[in-house]
């Protein structure tokens, strides 16, 4: 949602990809915590959370890269 809002406000590409980059950083930390520190079933839960968050990060990057179409409505 933050990426979509930044796109609607016509911010630069660098500002639009910040939410995706932050999400990737969180994913890496969660995955590391799950594999190295926690291990086992609980670590697997962290891995699944990281997997779904990386999907949202990729979606955020796609939204940030798409060109915004300006639609005019004649009233």
Backbone bond lengths (Angstrom), bond angles and torsions (degrees), N, CA, C in turn:
res aa  C-N    CA-C-N  psi(-1)  N-CA   C-N-CA  omega(-1)  CA-C   N-CA-C  phi
1 X - - - 1.451 - - 1.531 111.23 -
2 X 1.314 116.70 -37.04 1.467 119.46 -179.74 1.524 110.09 -67.02
3 X 1.331 116.96 -40.03 1.468 119.90 178.04 1.519 110.45 -63.90
4 X 1.312 116.93 -42.76 1.463 120.57 179.14 1.524 110.32 -61.98
5 X 1.337 117.09 -42.79 1.465 120.72 178.74 1.530 111.10 -63.74
6 X 1.335 117.05 -41.96 1.472 119.95 178.33 1.520 111.12 -63.80
7 X 1.328 116.15 -35.57 1.463 119.86 177.62 1.520 110.66 -67.26
8 X 1.330 117.19 -41.41 1.461 121.04 179.47 1.530 111.85 -65.45
9 X 1.333 116.83 -30.24 1.465 121.28 179.96 1.532 112.06 -85.12
10 X 1.345 116.79 2.66 1.466 123.85 178.18 1.525 113.00 58.93
11 X 1.344 116.23 41.09 1.454 119.95 173.90 1.522 109.13 -74.65
12 X 1.323 116.49 165.63 1.462 120.65 179.94 1.525 110.19 -67.95
13 X 1.317 115.80 164.99 1.458 121.36 -178.65 1.523 110.88 -61.77
14 X 1.312 117.43 -36.62 1.460 120.78 179.63 1.527 111.44 -60.31
15 X 1.309 117.47 -43.17 1.468 121.43 179.09 1.523 110.36 -69.28
16 X 1.319 117.60 -35.76 1.464 120.71 -177.73 1.519 112.79 -69.76
17 X 1.347 118.89 -27.52 1.464 119.69 -178.37 1.528 112.87 -91.26
18 X 1.325 118.26 -4.19 1.469 120.53 -179.76 1.533 112.17 -58.68
19 X 1.351 121.14 -45.08 1.476 118.58 178.18 1.527 113.22 -60.23
20 X 1.314 117.45 -37.63 1.466 120.03 177.71 1.511 112.62 -66.41
21 X 1.326 116.59 -40.55 1.461 120.80 178.95 1.526 110.39 -65.26
22 X 1.325 116.69 -43.50 1.468 119.92 178.05 1.525 111.43 -62.68
23 X 1.327 117.13 -37.48 1.457 120.39 177.92 1.522 111.20 -66.04
24 X 1.321 117.65 -39.63 1.466 120.75 177.88 1.530 110.26 -64.23
25 X 1.317 117.86 -39.08 1.458 121.05 177.78 1.529 110.24 -62.83
26 X 1.330 116.91 -43.81 1.470 120.92 177.79 1.524 110.54 -62.93
27 X 1.336 117.20 -39.56 1.463 121.22 178.78 1.519 110.51 -61.32
28 X 1.315 117.05 -45.52 1.463 120.18 -179.75 1.527 111.39 -62.48
29 X 1.316 117.44 -41.57 1.462 121.05 178.65 1.529 110.83 -65.19
30 X 1.339 117.31 -45.82 1.459 120.37 179.35 1.520 112.24 -62.86
31 X 1.322 116.65 -41.64 1.455 119.90 -179.86 1.525 110.64 -65.49
32 X 1.320 117.11 -41.55 1.460 121.05 177.69 1.526 110.65 -62.60
33 X 1.321 116.66 -45.44 1.469 120.69 178.96 1.531 110.66 -60.63
34 X 1.317 116.75 -41.95 1.458 120.63 -178.42 1.512 113.46 -67.70
35 X 1.321 117.42 -39.71 1.463 120.92 -175.43 1.524 111.62 -83.25
36 X 1.318 117.98 -46.19 1.459 121.31 -171.55 1.525 112.62 -89.10
37 X 1.310 117.96 -48.78 1.458 120.12 -172.83 1.523 113.60 -86.92
38 X 1.322 118.65 -44.13 1.460 120.48 -170.66 1.526 111.61 -93.07
39 X 1.313 118.56 -48.77 1.466 124.52 -178.19 1.532 112.03 56.70
40 X 1.281 116.41 170.83 1.462 121.80 175.99 1.518 113.50 74.39
41 X 1.332 115.62 -154.74 1.463 122.23 -176.27 1.523 110.61 -66.49
42 X 1.332 117.15 -41.38 1.460 120.03 179.52 1.530 110.66 -64.64
43 X 1.309 117.01 -37.91 1.462 120.91 176.09 1.514 111.87 -64.67
44 X 1.339 115.65 -35.02 1.466 120.08 175.56 1.515 112.03 -63.85
45 X 1.332 116.15 -35.83 1.466 120.07 177.37 1.525 110.20 -64.54
46 X 1.322 116.74 -40.62 1.460 120.09 175.92 1.532 110.40 -63.20
47 X 1.328 117.03 -38.29 1.460 121.08 178.22 1.521 112.02 -64.59
48 X 1.345 116.31 -40.77 1.472 119.45 177.93 1.517 110.98 -66.47
49 X 1.332 117.27 -40.51 1.461 120.40 176.43 1.522 110.48 -61.50
50 X 1.330 116.55 -42.32 1.469 120.84 178.83 1.532 110.36 -62.83
51 X 1.332 117.04 -39.28 1.467 120.63 179.67 1.532 111.01 -61.46
52 X 1.327 116.88 -47.13 1.463 119.22 -179.60 1.522 111.88 -68.96
53 X 1.317 117.61 -34.46 1.461 119.76 176.92 1.522 111.97 -67.03
54 X 1.323 118.04 -34.93 1.468 119.92 178.22 1.527 110.16 -67.79
55 X 1.329 117.71 -31.76 1.464 120.23 175.15 1.528 110.00 -64.16
56 X 1.345 116.62 -42.86 1.461 119.95 177.32 1.529 111.22 -65.43
57 X 1.320 118.01 -35.79 1.461 120.99 178.65 1.527 110.64 -65.84
58 X 1.322 117.02 -42.53 1.467 120.27 178.75 1.526 109.96 -64.08
59 X 1.323 116.64 -41.69 1.464 120.46 176.55 1.524 110.71 -61.08
60 X 1.320 116.86 -39.55 1.455 121.22 178.53 1.530 111.02 -63.10
61 X 1.337 116.67 -41.47 1.464 119.59 177.57 1.523 111.59 -64.08
62 X 1.324 116.85 -39.40 1.466 120.59 179.03 1.518 110.42 -64.98
63 X 1.330 117.13 -43.61 1.464 120.69 178.31 1.524 110.66 -62.48
64 X 1.328 117.15 -40.08 1.464 120.77 -178.49 1.525 111.81 -66.97
65 X 1.330 117.35 -33.84 1.461 120.72 -176.26 1.530 113.57 -81.96
66 X 1.339 117.72 -24.19 1.459 120.11 -177.63 1.519 110.26 -67.69
67 X 1.315 115.20 143.03 1.461 120.37 177.71 1.522 109.44 -76.09
68 X 1.304 115.54 139.95 1.456 121.11 179.07 1.523 109.15 -81.69
69 X 1.314 116.03 124.22 1.458 120.45 178.60 1.517 108.83 -86.48
70 X 1.299 115.72 128.99 1.462 120.90 177.57 1.527 107.08 -91.27
71 X 1.294 116.55 117.69 1.462 122.38 -179.20 1.520 108.14 -107.30
72 X 1.320 115.28 127.92 1.458 120.35 177.23 1.520 108.24 -106.22
73 X 1.304 113.98 135.51 1.452 119.77 176.35 1.513 108.48 -113.06
74 X 1.307 116.32 126.85 1.463 120.69 176.78 1.517 108.06 -90.60
75 X 1.307 114.73 126.05 1.452 118.84 178.34 1.503 111.30 -105.96
